[in-house]
Amino acid sequence: MSAKSILEELLHRLRSEDDYLGIMDARDNLLQILRDPVGDRYWVELPVDEARASSGRYLRLEELQELILRLPPVLERGCIPGLEYRPW
């Protein structure tokens, strides 16, 4: 699915705290996007199952749209500045 399709068809479907969007790269790395029910922001994270943790941060809608448009082919911590590590 293209970045434009994700923005136009999927992002607006994130309405409740139980909704999330997963974007997977060719190496099966996952980017998860969850809407914060309290504010107008989104939690974006790269989970690491082996470590039972994730690296993530909150983004405003405009920042998230920009991130999706410029996602690299391989999702790594460095592709999203300012991530914080959180154990589960």
N, C-alpha and C positions, 0 to 999 in steps of 0.2 A: 504494500500500500504506500502511496506517495505521501510526503509530508503535507502537501496541500489537501489531500483526501482526509488525512488524519485530522487536520484543523477544521475542515468543513463538515465532516461526517461523524466524527467520534468525540471530539473534545467537549462539545456542548452537552453530551449525554452524561457527563460527570455531574450529578446533582446532589447526591447524598454521600454520607461518610462511608457507605458500603460499596460505592461505585469506584472502580479504578480502571485505568487503561494500562496495558502492558505492551511495550514495544520491544521486540527481540531482534538482535542483529544476526549476522550469518554465523557467528560463533556461539550462539545461544546465550549471550549476555542479555540481561533483561533490564529495561528501564520501566519503573512503575510510576504512575502518576495518579494521585489521589486528591480530590478537592477537599479543602478545609471547610467544614460546615459552619465554622464560626466567622471566618473572614473571607474576603475576596482574594484568596490565594490558593496555591496548589502545592502539595508536598511531592517532590520528585526524588526518587531514590534508585540506587543501584544495589540490589540485594546480593549478598554473598552467603549462600546457603551453608557452605562448609564452615564458615566462621559464625554462623547464626547471628548475623548482623547485617546492617546496610549502611551505605553512605548516602546522605540526602540533605535537602534543604528546601525551604519554602521559596516559591517564585510567584510573582504577580502574573496575571493572565498575559500581559504583553511580553514579559520575559519568557514565559513558557512557550508562547507562539514563536518567538525568535529562536529559542533553543530547538524546537522541533524542526524548524526550517533549515537549521544548520547542523543537524545531528551527523556525526561521522559514521562511516561504515562499521566501525568497531566501537562499542560503548565501553569506556573506561572512566575511572575517577577524574582524570584530567579534562574530560570533555565538558564537565560542568564545574565551574569555579565555585569555591566556597562550601563544598560538601562537608558535613560533619558525620562522624562515625557514631553509629548507635547500635549497641548489642540488643538482641531481642529478649 
